[in-house]
Amino acid sequence: MGQNKLVNWLFVFWWAFTFYLVATGKNMLAMYAMAIGMLVEEGLPLVIHTRK
């Protein structure tokens, strides 16, 4: 991501939440959270760069 500090902080929170899910043994929910995070993290720059 790199450009927007707010988006970077949201991703820090999201990955910390995913780590919390793993640490508490909610592994399936953590896998869903990880998949959503990776999809958004890669899809957002794609949308931004195609608009330019």
N, C-alpha and C positions, 0 to 999 in steps of 0.2 A: 504494500500500500504506500507508505512513505510520505505522502503529501499532506493529508489531512490529520491533524492531531486528534480531533474528536473521534474519527474512525479508528485510529490506532488505539486509543484508550478503550473503545468499545470492544475491539478484538482482544486486548489484554484481559478485560473483564470476562469475555466469552471463553478464552482458553483457561483462565483461572477457574471458572465455573466447571469446565470440562474436567480439569484436574481434580476438583472437589468431588465430582461424580465418580471418578475412578477410585479416589481414595476412600470413598464410603461404600464401595462395592456395587454401585449401580452401573455395571459395565455396559449393558445394552443401551441404556439411556445415554451413556457417555459416547458410545459409538455413533448414535444418531446426532448428538451435539457436535461431534468431530466432523461428521460428514457434512452437516449444515455449515459449519465454520469454514471448511475447506472449499465448499461450493461457492459461498458468498465471497470468500477471500480471493478466489480466482475469477469469479464472474463479475464482480464490481469493477475492477480495472478494465475488463473487456468492454463493458457497457460504456464506461467513461471514455475510453480511447476510440470507440467507434462513433461517438457523437462528435468528436473533433474533426 
